[in-house]
Amino acid sequence: MSRLPNYDVSYCGIKAMIRGLIIACLLWLSDVSASAALAETDPVSLARILPQTVYAEEKQGRTRLNFDFELHNTGKEDAVLTYIELRAFDQGGNIISRQQLGGNGSPGPIEMLADKTIPAGGSLYVFNPFPDLPVTSGVTAIKLRIFHTLGSIETQIPVSHSDAPSLTQPPLTERAYIFSGSDILSHHRRVSLNSDAAKSFGMDKVTQRFAIDLTVLDPVTGDIGTEPYEKLENWPGFGQKIVSPVRGTIMEMRATMPDNTMSASGQRVFPDSFDSYGETAGLGNYVIIKIDDDHFLMMAHFRQGTLTAAVGDQIEPGQYLGELGLSGDTAYPHLHIQMQDGADTLQSQPIPIRFDCANIGTKTSNADREDVSPHTGQMIAPCNN
């Protein structure tokens, strides 16, 4: 008789426990359903990440990640970015760096973004706000987390390391100024494919993402050009000697396009025949050098009539090619070079550029460096200069 109450109590306890578990399960399922419903109703999605291959560019003790992403909002309410986080992992899956951009502060670093609103029924194009990581090597994957007022997005991005051959030497024999290099200050790198201009040209990739622009400065004033601007000889870069920076074969070229002229105010004036050169008019006089089956180098804006090579010619590093000019879509005399994975400059995927050896700095510093990835604002020359 004495055991029955204990049995009854135990039985009641078991019933209570089961009832509690059922209630907990129902609550959990309710939460899951609510979360799933919220996820289904979150109208913001990650539309694309560009370029197709995200490269880890290792340079000067840091790793550079250059990519863009586009967010779409199919809802009826604007969404506003509140927090972006990037985590970098090594080959073993270990985290080696974490960066974040949020509202902590007054008003907070998230305000550094030019635009944070993903409009209802529209999209927002964002440049990666973490282009430089404080790690020297080892990044093989990154995880991007994006929070906004209507929800959040998380995505894993594989990271590649370029196997492209480096260029043997800089292409200008004189000490040159890097107007645009391999950094976020380069106008080549940050081109919004969501902009009206990009859409009007039908752009679906930034083929010049890793391009470099080189010119020559007045050694005293640092000017690109001086008055009277109409005289092209007053632009130090005009007529500079250009050599091949690599061994390869000339696949395509143009040498006959007239150079632009300059107005009294220093504004370039296109020749009347500019539009007749079609979709490649912006390149002016140019060459495309095949390095191997997967790597091509395009060099643009040569001076009219100075290109000496011909299609099919085999060329060597240091071999004279022509003179720096003002042909094509350029506002000042400069040489534009870019590496790509195909011969079609308008459709190929971009590849980072490096030099085997370059003399970085002023003539007095004479600092030779190996494996150089040029940075905007640097002075650069061949190692023997």
C-alpha positions in Angstrom: 0.0 0.0 0.0 2.9 2.3 0.8 4.2 2.0 -2.7 1.0 3.0 -4.6 1.2 6.7 -3.8 4.9 6.7 -4.9 3.9 5.0 -8.1 1.0 7.4 -8.6 3.3 10.4 -8.0 5.9 9.0 -10.4 3.3 8.3 -12.9 1.9 11.8 -12.6 5.4 13.2 -12.9 5.9 11.2 -16.1 2.7 12.6 -17.5 3.7 16.1 -16.5 7.1 15.6 -18.1 5.6 14.3 -21.3 3.1 17.1 -21.4 5.9 19.6 -20.9 7.9 18.0 -23.7 5.0 18.2 -26.0 4.4 21.8 -25.2 8.1 22.5 -25.7 8.1 20.7 -29.0 5.1 22.7 -30.1 6.7 25.9 -29.1 9.9 25.0 -30.9 8.0 24.0 -34.1 6.1 27.3 -33.8 9.4 29.2 -33.6 10.8 27.2 -36.5 7.7 27.9 -38.6 7.9 31.6 -37.7 11.6 31.7 -38.6 10.9 29.9 -41.9 8.0 32.2 -42.6 10.2 35.2 -41.9 13.0 33.8 -44.1 10.4 33.2 -46.9 9.1 36.7 -46.6 12.5 38.4 -46.4 12.4 40.2 -49.8 16.1 41.0 -50.0 18.5 38.5 -51.7 22.1 38.5 -52.9 21.8 38.8 -56.6 25.5 38.4 -57.6 29.1 38.7 -56.6 31.7 40.0 -59.1 34.1 39.1 -60.5 33.3 35.5 -61.1 36.7 34.6 -59.5 37.6 36.5 -56.3 41.4 36.7 -56.0 43.4 37.0 -52.8 46.1 39.4 -53.9 49.0 39.1 -51.4 51.1 42.3 -51.2 53.1 44.4 -48.7 52.1 42.3 -45.7 48.3 42.3 -46.5 45.8 40.4 -48.5 43.6 42.4 -50.9 40.1 41.2 -51.8 38.5 43.1 -54.6 34.9 42.2 -55.3 31.5 43.8 -55.5 28.0 42.5 -54.6 24.5 43.4 -55.6 21.4 43.1 -53.5 17.9 42.9 -54.8 14.7 43.8 -52.9 11.5 42.3 -54.3 9.4 43.7 -51.4 7.2 46.8 -51.1 9.3 48.4 -48.4 12.8 49.8 -48.5 15.5 47.9 -46.7 18.5 49.7 -45.1 21.9 48.1 -44.5 22.8 48.1 -40.8 25.8 45.8 -40.5 28.3 44.0 -42.8 30.8 41.4 -41.6 33.5 39.5 -43.4 35.3 36.5 -42.0 38.4 35.0 -43.7 39.4 31.3 -43.3 42.5 29.3 -44.2 42.7 26.0 -46.0 42.0 24.1 -42.7 38.8 26.0 -42.1 40.3 28.1 -39.3 39.4 31.8 -39.0 42.3 34.1 -39.6 40.6 37.5 -39.8 37.3 39.1 -39.1 36.2 42.6 -40.2 32.9 44.4 -39.5 31.2 47.6 -40.5 28.2 48.6 -38.3 26.5 51.4 -36.4 28.6 51.2 -33.2 29.7 54.8 -32.7 28.3 58.2 -33.6 27.0 57.8 -36.3 29.0 54.6 -36.8 31.3 53.4 -39.7 28.3 52.0 -41.6 27.8 55.6 -42.6 31.0 55.3 -44.8 28.9 53.6 -47.4 27.7 56.0 -50.0 24.3 54.4 -50.1 22.7 51.9 -47.7 19.2 51.7 -49.0 18.0 48.8 -51.0 14.9 50.4 -52.6 11.6 48.5 -52.8 11.5 46.7 -56.1 15.0 47.8 -56.9 18.7 46.9 -56.1 21.8 48.3 -54.5 25.3 47.8 -55.8 28.0 47.7 -53.0 31.8 47.7 -53.2 33.4 45.3 -50.7 34.1 47.6 -47.7 37.0 45.3 -46.5 39.4 45.4 -49.5 42.6 44.9 -47.3 42.9 42.2 -44.7 45.8 42.3 -42.1 47.1 38.9 -43.0 50.0 38.1 -45.3 48.7 34.8 -46.8 46.5 31.8 -46.4 43.0 33.1 -47.2 41.1 30.4 -49.1 37.5 31.3 -48.3 35.5 34.2 -46.9 32.1 34.3 -45.3 30.0 37.5 -45.9 27.2 38.4 -43.5 24.9 41.3 -44.4 22.2 42.6 -42.1 19.4 45.0 -43.1 16.2 46.3 -41.6 14.2 43.5 -43.1 16.4 40.5 -42.4 19.9 39.2 -43.1 21.9 37.3 -45.7 24.9 35.0 -45.3 27.1 33.5 -48.1 30.3 31.6 -48.5 32.7 32.9 -51.1 35.7 30.8 -52.4 38.9 32.7 -52.9 41.5 31.9 -55.6 45.2 32.8 -56.0 46.2 33.8 -59.5 48.5 31.5 -61.3 49.1 34.1 -64.1 52.7 34.6 -65.2 54.1 37.9 -63.8 55.4 40.5 -66.2 59.2 40.7 -66.5 59.5 44.5 -66.3 57.5 47.7 -66.4 56.6 48.8 -70.0 57.9 52.4 -69.9 61.7 52.7 -69.9 61.6 56.0 -68.0 60.5 56.3 -64.4 56.7 56.4 -64.6 53.9 57.5 -62.4 51.2 55.0 -61.5 48.0 57.0 -62.0 45.9 54.0 -61.3 47.2 50.8 -59.7 46.0 47.7 -57.9 44.2 49.3 -55.0 40.8 50.8 -54.1 41.8 54.3 -55.3 41.9 53.0 -58.9 39.0 54.1 -61.0 39.3 50.7 -62.8 38.4 48.7 -59.8 35.2 50.4 -58.6 32.8 50.4 -61.4 29.1 50.0 -60.5 27.5 47.6 -63.0 24.2 48.8 -61.6 24.8 52.3 -62.8 22.9 53.8 -65.8 26.2 54.3 -67.7 27.2 50.6 -67.3 23.7 49.5 -68.3 23.7 51.7 -71.4 27.0 50.0 -72.5 25.6 46.5 -71.7 28.4 45.9 -69.2 28.1 42.6 -67.2 31.7 42.5 -65.9 34.5 44.9 -65.1 37.1 43.7 -67.6 39.6 46.4 -66.6 39.3 45.6 -62.8 43.0 44.9 -62.4 44.3 47.3 -65.1 47.2 49.8 -64.5 47.6 53.3 -66.0 51.1 54.6 -66.4 52.3 58.1 -67.4 55.2 60.4 -66.8 55.2 63.5 -64.6 57.1 66.8 -64.8 60.1 66.0 -62.5 59.8 69.4 -60.8 56.1 70.2 -60.6 54.6 66.8 -60.7 52.2 67.9 -63.3 50.8 65.5 -66.0 50.7 68.4 -68.5 51.6 72.1 -68.5 50.5 75.1 -70.5 50.0 75.7 -73.3 48.1 72.4 -73.3 47.5 72.4 -77.0 51.1 71.4 -77.5 51.3 67.7 -76.9 55.0 67.9 -76.2 54.0 69.8 -73.0 52.6 66.5 -71.7 55.7 64.6 -70.4 54.2 61.2 -71.1 53.5 61.8 -74.8 56.0 60.1 -77.0 57.6 58.0 -74.3 59.2 54.8 -75.4 57.2 51.6 -74.7 58.7 48.1 -74.6 57.1 44.7 -74.1 56.9 43.7 -70.5 56.5 40.0 -71.4 57.4 37.3 -73.9 54.5 36.4 -76.2 52.9 36.6 -79.6 51.0 39.6 -81.1 47.4 38.4 -81.5 45.7 41.6 -82.4 46.6 45.3 -82.9 45.8 48.7 -84.3 48.3 51.4 -85.2 46.5 53.9 -87.5 43.9 55.6 -85.3 44.6 59.4 -85.0 45.6 60.8 -81.6 43.2 63.1 -79.8 44.1 66.8 -79.6 44.0 69.1 -76.6 42.1 72.3 -76.1 43.5 75.5 -74.6 41.9 74.4 -71.3 43.5 71.0 -71.3 40.4 69.0 -72.5 40.9 66.2 -74.9 39.2 66.5 -78.3 38.3 63.3 -80.2 39.2 63.1 -83.9 36.2 63.2 -86.3 36.8 59.6 -87.1 36.6 58.3 -83.5 33.1 56.7 -83.8 34.1 54.9 -87.0 36.4 52.6 -85.0 33.5 50.9 -83.3 33.3 49.3 -79.9 37.1 49.2 -79.5 37.5 52.9 -80.3 38.2 53.6 -76.6 41.4 51.5 -76.8 42.9 53.8 -79.4 46.0 52.1 -80.9 46.6 48.9 -79.0 48.2 45.5 -79.0 47.1 42.2 -77.5 49.9 39.8 -76.6 49.2 36.1 -76.0 51.4 34.9 -73.2 49.9 31.4 -73.1 46.5 29.8 -73.8 45.0 31.3 -70.6 46.7 34.7 -70.3 46.7 37.7 -72.5 48.0 41.2 -72.0 46.3 44.2 -73.6 48.2 47.5 -73.9 46.3 50.6 -75.1 46.6 54.3 -76.2 49.8 54.1 -78.4 50.7 57.1 -80.5 49.5 56.9 -84.0 51.9 55.2 -86.4 54.5 54.2 -83.9 53.6 50.5 -83.3 56.3 48.5 -85.1 55.1 44.9 -84.5 52.7 42.9 -86.6 50.1 40.3 -85.9 51.9 36.9 -85.4 55.2 38.4 -84.4 57.0 36.8 -81.5 58.2 39.4 -79.0 60.6 39.4 -76.1 60.7 41.3 -72.8 62.3 44.7 -73.3 61.6 44.7 -77.1 60.6 48.1 -78.4 56.9 48.3 -79.3 56.1 52.0 -79.9 55.4 55.3 -78.3 52.9 56.4 -75.6 50.2 58.5 -77.2 46.8 60.1 -76.8 44.6 57.8 -78.9 41.3 56.4 -77.8 39.1 57.2 -74.8 41.8 58.9 -72.7 42.0 62.4 -71.2 45.8 62.6 -70.9 48.7 60.6 -72.4 49.1 57.3 -70.6 49.6 53.6 -71.2 46.8 51.3 -70.1 47.7 47.7 -69.5 45.5 44.8 -68.3 45.8 41.1 -68.0 42.8 38.9 -69.0 42.0 35.3 -69.7 41.1 35.7 -73.4 41.9 37.8 -76.4 38.5 39.6 -76.4 39.1 42.7 -74.3 35.4 43.5 -73.8 34.4 40.0 -72.7 37.3 38.3 -71.0 37.7 37.9 -67.3 40.3 40.2 -65.6 43.5 38.9 -63.9 45.8 40.7 -61.4 49.1 42.1 -62.7 52.5 41.7 -61.0 56.1 42.4 -62.1 59.0 40.1 -61.5 61.1 43.1 -60.6 60.6 46.9 -60.5 62.3 50.0 -59.1 59.8 51.6 -56.8 60.2 55.1 -55.5 62.1 58.2 -56.5 65.5 58.2 -58.3 67.2 58.9 -55.0 65.6 55.9 -53.2 66.4 53.5 -56.0 64.5 50.7 -54.2 64.4 47.5 -56.3 61.7 45.1 -55.4 60.7 41.6 -56.5 57.2 40.4 -57.2 55.7 43.9 -57.3 52.0 44.7 -57.5 51.9 48.4 -58.4 50.0 50.8 -56.1 48.3 54.1 -57.1 50.6 57.0 -56.5 53.9 55.1 -56.7 56.8 55.8 -59.1 58.0 52.8 -61.0 60.9 52.0 -63.4 62.7 48.9 -64.7 65.1 47.5 -62.1 68.1 48.6 -64.1 67.0 52.2 -64.2 
